[in-house]
């Protein structure tokens, strides 16, 4: 007697009785069984990668975690050990795919059979506030497309992450003002000051942020950010001839709204007027590159137009 | 344990021996029906026990058979082996009018028997027993590797599936060709 000769309703009931790891194993027996599992599996809320003590793929069903597949020790990259403080999402850069191909393959496979989104690896976060250890620098993180961190350790290797959200940036906002080399960054709960904001603008004028597309920092409510000196700096550059000059919005030169197409837009809810640049200060560099600065006591935003 | 009565293995229903009646018989006598499987052995089952089967319950609910009529017209389940039907009847009798427990440990441990029971129970639409059976089938592969699961549940490999599909296509092609030739012959 072959299990495949069961009517579909019976197969469904059997699959529903099996736990996620058993269904994972069953799906591995043949293509047809994989389809059978996919078509009859229960609702799974999310696939996670558990980087606590035993690295494994787990699924969340109704708030409960179920183990699906343990990563073999040799398969899990050493650097990933230091991932555990990530909030919830890591996206791999294509260049990392080769190296972590097998892990990605398993991840995507599990997402496929449990019908979950596979374009990010969600990481279970057990230990907060853990900092990177310099010797064990997670090179892996440098190759991700998108990273969502709760807090940042010192000497973070995330300065090149293309799309980055830091939930609790605090004083580390200075690190990103100085060193961020990625494209889109959102810093929340930042401890900005006017000096840092001015420095950032000057760095861009001096072509020191050439990959940058957007920089958005939301100020911590308790920290005072006096934006007036930033505005003064910008106003002083109006009518400049030999260097970058500052202009008001001219509808013939750019759109009113900045087209924010970063993956961050799918992961983060922005205030409604975030990308409205009607009242922003446009900086036009000598090479013709244009950026808009939006500044208030609550935020500092910098958008580079294509 | 079972109040099932077995007749002889003949096509016609044999005279089943009557099940022992309890001392305090109900005022309205319970009606009985008769079923047989592939082996033609007739089982006498009370209407109360048969309520577990949505299929049989649906069949008998409007019949209004007398005892003689029921005896003369046993329900034939030719697709169910006799021993499997016996198991089903036993289970229905055991759980007649009782709430079903969360699990049933009396299900067959042999793979083939369990699979046949699943098919029979599904056919007869006995919901609770089907749930137990599915749990038991699922238990068979607990902690097993894909290879072990394949062996236990006799799952063909991809290569075997492909070969079977090819064979089926070939057969279908031959049959179609045969039909075309026959049609051409008729036309002549």
Contacts between the chains, C-beta under 8 A, distances in Angstrom:
chain1	res1	chain2	res2	distance
A	1	B	111	7.2
A	1	B	112	5.4
A	1	B	115	3.8
A	1	B	116	6.7
A	1	B	154	6.8
A	2	B	153	7.2
A	2	B	154	4.5
A	2	B	155	7.1
A	2	B	156	7.5
A	3	B	115	7.4
A	3	B	137	7.6
A	3	B	153	3.9
A	3	B	154	6.7
A	3	B	155	6.4
A	4	B	155	6.7
A	4	B	156	7.5
A	5	B	119	7.9
A	6	B	115	7.9
A	6	B	118	6.6
A	6	B	119	7.1
A	6	B	122	7.7
A	7	B	122	6.0
A	9	B	122	7.2
A	10	B	118	6.0
A	10	B	119	7.8
A	10	B	122	5.1
A	10	B	130	7.2
A	10	B	134	6.7
A	13	B	130	6.8
A	13	B	131	7.1
A	13	B	134	4.3
A	14	B	134	4.7
A	14	B	137	5.2
A	14	B	138	5.3
A	16	B	134	8.0
A	17	B	134	5.2
A	17	B	135	5.2
A	17	B	137	7.8
A	17	B	138	3.9
A	18	B	138	4.7
A	18	B	141	7.3
A	22	B	138	7.1
A	22	B	141	5.9
A	22	B	142	6.5
A	22	B	144	7.9
A	25	B	141	7.3
A	25	B	144	6.7
A	25	B	145	6.4
A	25	B	146	5.2
A	25	B	149	5.9
A	26	B	141	6.8
A	26	B	146	7.4
A	26	B	149	5.7
A	28	B	146	3.9
A	29	B	146	4.8
A	29	B	147	7.9
A	29	B	149	5.5
A	29	B	150	4.6
A	29	B	153	7.9
A	29	B	155	4.7
A	30	B	150	7.5
A	30	B	155	5.7
A	30	B	156	6.5
A	30	B	157	6.0
A	30	B	158	5.2
A	30	B	161	6.3
A	31	B	158	5.3
A	31	B	161	7.2
A	32	B	156	7.8
A	32	B	158	7.9
A	32	B	161	5.8
A	33	B	155	5.8
